[in-house]
Amino acid sequence: MENIILSKDRFTEDELAAYWGVKRKTLQKWRSLGIGPIYIKIGARAVYPKEAVQEYEQARIFAGCGKRIQIKGAEDDK
């Protein structure tokens, strides 16, 4: 699968699930629990803005022992 994070502004549920290697049901469960990346609800469909996906990933970068780290320049990508 090509690197869709570079070529898309928004992700469908199927695209994001495939990109992260999780099931659609996982994204659905996260939404119902109020966790996971923010999303836009259009009718019955949820789409995920690219910026929300990137922010969610950035917030989950760890350097052993559960210590979160901030990658320098990560916010410059916007």
Secondary structure as UniProt FT lines:
FT   HELIX           4..7
FT   STRAND          10..12
FT   HELIX           13..20
FT   HELIX           24..33
FT   STRAND          40..42
FT   TURN            43..44
FT   STRAND          45..49
FT   HELIX           50..58
FT   TURN            59..60
FT   TURN            65..66
FT   TURN            72..73
FT   HELIX           74..77
//
